[in-house]
Structure formats: C-alpha cells, structure tokens
Amino acid sequence: MKIALASAEFRNNSVDYNLLQIKTFMKRASDADCELICFGEAFLQGFDAFSWTFDADMPIALFPNDPVIKKMGEYSKALEIDVAFGYLEKDEESLYSSYMVIQEGEPLYNYRRITRGWKEFRKTDHHYKEGSITEVFDYRGYKTLISLCGDLWDKPEAFAKKQELTLWPVYVDFSLEDWAEYRSEYAQQTGLLPGHILLINSLCHPTAVGGCFHYLNGEICAELSPGTSGILIVELPDKH
C-alpha cells in the first residue's frame, strides 16, 4: 500500500484555493499509484480561519455532509484515490477540529481532536468543543488510528491501542531552525505508539514550513524535509 503525505500550502479562509490544492495533490499522488493521500490539520479552511467569535465562525465551519466535502468524494472516485484531510467541523451549534478519511468516494471515518490546543481557549465559549473518542478503525486491512497534533503530546496514553498505523496530521509553525532542534523529540514521542506513524504538516506562508515524516519504533524512516512543498510516499506491505 502506497500512502502519500502532502506538504501542501493552504490559505486561511480560502476554501476554493485549498480545494484546488487538494485536487492537484490528489492527482499527483494518483499518478504515482498511491491508494491514499493525507493532508494536515484544518487544511480545508485553514488552521487560523476562525476568529473565535461564534457568530462569525459558524458559517466557516462545515457539516460532514457539506457539498464541499461531497466534492472531495467526487475527486476520490474520479482520481481513484482515497483522501484524508483536516477541517473545521460543525455539528448543530458545536465546533470542532476534525479529520475525515474518504475511501472510494465515501466517508469512512471522522475524528474529532480531543485536546484544546487547536483553539484560543481563553477567548472561546462552550460552542468550541473537543471530541472524546479515540478508536481503531480498519483501513485497507490496517488497524488505524488518528491523532491530531497536540493530542499525542497531551494525552499519549489515549493513542496506544495496538494499532498498526497512526495518521498524525498537525499544524506546526516552527521555523526551519526550530524543526532542526525538535525533530528528534517528535520522533521520540512517536515511540510511545505501536506501528507506523505518519506525520503530515502543512505550509502556510510565511509562518509554517510544512514537512512530512514516517516513524517506526521512535525512529525516522523517511522524511520530506520542512521547507519543501511536495509529497512523501510511504510504502507499507499490502494486507491480504
């Protein structure tokens, strides 16, 4: 199984641009015979799309069955590749940082970040929420789990569930110098989990420099270095 990790640029509050980026990178990964491409945290609207005022933020958030997300399902079918992406979700009057996996054009799994680091919690009210569930789901035979950014730092015990594959989408605005300093610490943190861990970080000029990593047993197996736009292709054994 070939999985593409996208170090791609998003623009805050520019869904049209971000959707075009997703389609472009999906096509690139599909041409490389990948089964799945993964994007970073809150990629669809942009990590800093919210103003932390509920009336202004509610129209920015998307329901899981929003036409924009259905369009991504159409891309998945047309390009014959699965896609995983972060987005700002709404459910009635609750807002979340969430991550969806679409398989063969249909939603397979939707995860809600369980820690508060995605929001300005000193400004937000009760509408801005965290999820409470971490669970393993099946993706093409792999016992798979999703952890969003600070989840793995703040509650690592919630993510050690005998999984074989962990998707770790993040939004980290380290400089290149910071990444050089902390890169080994990120690798060590993944050593708390079993199986393969795939980190996906986005680009957002001028603050975030992207980068993607494949970890196993607390070590870096492969990387697309921060500061680079592109895809890192990770090959895992097919499950029969």
Secondary structure, DSSP 4 states (H G I P E B T S, - for coil): -EEEEEE-B--TT-HHHHHHHHHHHHHHHHHTT-SEEE--TTTTT-TT---S-HHHHTTTSB-TT-HHHHHHHHHHHHHT-EEEEEEEEEETTEEEEEEEEEETTEEEEEEE--SGGGS-TTT--TTB--------EEETTEEEEE--TTHHHH-GGGG-SS-SEEEEEE-----HHHHHHHHHHHHHHHTTS-SEEEEEEEEETTTEEEEEEEEETTEEEEEE-TT--EEEEEE-PPP-
